Amino acid sequence: MQFDDESSFARQLDRAQLPPAILIAGVEELRVIEAADAVRAKARAEGYEREVFDTEGRFDWDTLAASFFEMSLFARSRLLDVRAPSGRVGKEGSEVIASFCKDPAPATTLLITCMEWSKKHAEPAWVRALAKAGHILTLWATPRHKLPDWLLLRMRTRGVNASHEAAELLAERVEGNLLAAAQEVDKLALLVDGKSRIDAAQMEQLVADSARFDVFKLVDACIGGDATRALRILRALRAEGEAVPGLMGPIVQAVLQLAALSAQAARGGDVRAAMTAQRIWDSRQTQSKRALERHDAARWEQFAIEAGRIDRISKGRAAGDAWVALERLLTAIALPRARRLLSA
């Protein structure tokens, strides 16, 4: 059974026995750990004996295979807790896991947790075998627009009452750092009276700025049309010591992709097919289409030329302030009305 959120997975845990195998995988460590903790708590409550296997380094998969049919003297059921942070188990691990899933040991649940995951990780035989034998919970990164709701739910479960505006402000402070988000919510639970409602002004006084950004979030904000967020991320990256040359690769790539797509659209080409050919997957295609609607092909060509100029400035091959020029470019891409920031 496949799940893509914690709530539906938790409901299944509540109403049924643990299946022979469970895979919990994602890119946000906090969510993977908490979902796995829910499985461990259920197993503990039902008297399972737990054994932990860490597959990092030179792990001997025969050790796990040998444990499948060992009988415990102290517990009727066993939870085999396998940690595979990279999401890769190799040929030997794949064979061992797939073999168990095809013929599970009695009164045994195999729990596998992975802290790295992508669509390619779902292709190996062991993952397909596990899907048939038990549950798979895949936790993708929390989208920025869903972070305030995630925070509101977490605050409610800890007795904290906050407005949506307060949650939005907290999201800005902790974006890209769910561990800091969880810590801030726990701190709020200690500091405030759950009967009173926290507004944005109170939230600003209570929480620290723990946001973590990278150049890919910067590109997403810019292409998504959120100039305010794009500039905030850019300034945060600068404050963290990033240099313009290190940022320009993904920015130039995104601008060149959109310039090529816009030119193809102007010629009447199949933009969706072109996006797939350029490896712009479904999750980014809607965002890219909206970006193309904001500017015509000539404008995208100008953006590409300007991106190249900024790259040269950042490397000392042209005159100018690379940071100022990059701010103007990002703003002009995000906001059609800001096109005057660049020369016509």
PyMOL commands that set and color helices and strands:
alter all, ss='L'
color gray80, all
select helices_A, chain A and resi 6-15+29-45+61-67+90-102+119-122+125-133+144-157+164-174+178-191+200-206+215-223+227-239+244-266+271-277+282-294+297-314+322-334+336-341
alter helices_A, ss='H'
color red, helices_A
select strands_A, chain A and resi 2-3+21-26+48-54+77-83+108-114+135-139+161-162+197-198
alter strands_A, ss='S'
color yellow, strands_A
deselect
rebuild
show_as cartoon
